[in-house]
C-alpha cells in the first residue's frame, strides 16, 4: 500500500491559550492546518480510509480539552491524541495565532510540529 496525503486547512477554533492573563480572559481564534500521511486503501470501502471528519472533531476536542500557555505544548497534545487513528502514518500540525500580544502589524505567529506514528 502506498501513502497519500490528506489536508485539513484553516480549522478555526476559539481558545484561551497563551501565557498572558489577557489571553486567558479574552480568548481568541486560532487557525490550525493539519497535513497527514495515510495508507492508501486497497478498495473503495470508506471504512478502510482515514476518516478526516473524525480527525477534525478529535482535533477540536483536544484543542478544547485544557488550556496551554504555549502553543507548542498545545500542538504536542493534539498530535499525541491522534495516535489512535489507524492508517495514520505521519502528521504535521501548524497552529497560527492571528492576534498575538505583539504591538506590531503582522499576519500571525505560528508553530509547526510533526510526528510519525
C-alpha positions in Angstrom: 0.0 0.0 0.0 1.2 3.4 -0.9 0.9 6.5 1.3 -1.2 9.5 0.3 -1.8 13.0 1.7 -4.9 14.4 3.5 -5.1 18.1 4.5 -7.4 19.9 6.9 -6.8 23.6 6.2 -7.7 26.7 8.3 -9.7 24.9 11.0 -10.8 28.0 13.0 -11.2 27.3 16.8 -11.7 29.7 19.7 -9.5 29.1 22.7 -7.9 30.8 25.7 -4.3 29.5 25.1 -1.4 31.8 25.8 0.9 32.9 28.6 -0.7 36.3 29.3 -3.7 36.8 31.6 -5.5 38.8 28.8 -5.2 35.8 26.5 -6.9 33.6 29.1 -9.6 36.2 29.9 -10.5 37.3 26.4 -9.5 34.3 24.3 -9.0 34.4 20.5 -9.4 32.4 17.4 -6.6 30.1 16.2 -6.1 28.6 12.8 -5.0 25.0 12.5 -3.6 23.3 9.4 -3.1 19.6 9.6 -1.3 17.6 6.9 -1.5 13.8 7.3 0.1 10.9 5.5 -2.2 7.9 5.5 -2.1 4.4 4.0 -3.8 4.1 0.7 -6.8 1.7 0.9 -6.9 -1.3 -1.4 -10.7 -0.9 -2.1 -13.4 1.7 -2.4 -14.6 0.9 1.1 -14.8 4.1 3.3 -14.2 2.0 6.4 -10.6 1.5 5.2 -10.0 5.2 4.8 -8.6 7.6 7.4 -11.8 9.4 8.5 -10.7 13.1 8.2 -14.1 14.2 9.6 -13.4 12.2 12.8 -9.8 13.5 12.8 -11.1 17.1 12.7 -13.5 16.5 15.5 -10.8 14.9 17.6 -8.5 17.9 16.9 -11.3 20.2 18.2 -11.8 18.1 21.3 -8.1 18.0 22.1 -7.8 21.8 21.4 -10.6 22.5 23.9 -9.6 19.8 26.5 -7.4 22.1 28.5 -5.6 25.5 28.4 -2.0 25.7 27.4 0.4 28.5 28.0 2.4 27.6 24.9 1.0 26.8 21.5 4.0 24.4 21.1 2.6 22.4 24.0 -0.9 22.5 22.5 0.4 21.2 19.2 2.2 18.3 21.0 -1.0 17.5 22.9 -3.1 17.4 19.7 -0.5 15.3 17.7 -0.2 12.9 20.6 -4.0 12.5 20.7 -4.1 11.5 17.0 -2.1 8.3 17.6 -5.2 6.2 17.9 -6.3 6.7 14.3 -5.4 3.6 12.3 -3.9 4.2 8.9 -2.3 7.5 10.0 1.5 7.3 9.4 2.6 11.0 9.8 1.0 14.3 10.8 2.2 17.8 10.6 0.3 20.4 12.5 0.6 24.2 12.3 -1.2 26.3 14.8 -1.4 30.0 14.0 -2.3 32.8 16.4 -3.6 35.6 14.3 -3.7 38.1 17.2 -0.6 37.5 19.3 0.2 40.1 22.0 2.9 41.8 19.9 2.5 45.5 19.3 3.5 45.3 15.6 1.5 44.8 12.4 1.7 41.2 11.4 -0.5 38.5 9.9 0.0 35.8 12.6 2.5 33.9 14.6 2.6 30.1 14.2 4.3 27.0 15.3 4.6 23.8 13.3 5.3 20.3 14.7 5.5 16.9 13.1 5.0 13.4 14.4 5.3 9.9 12.9 3.0 7.1 14.2 
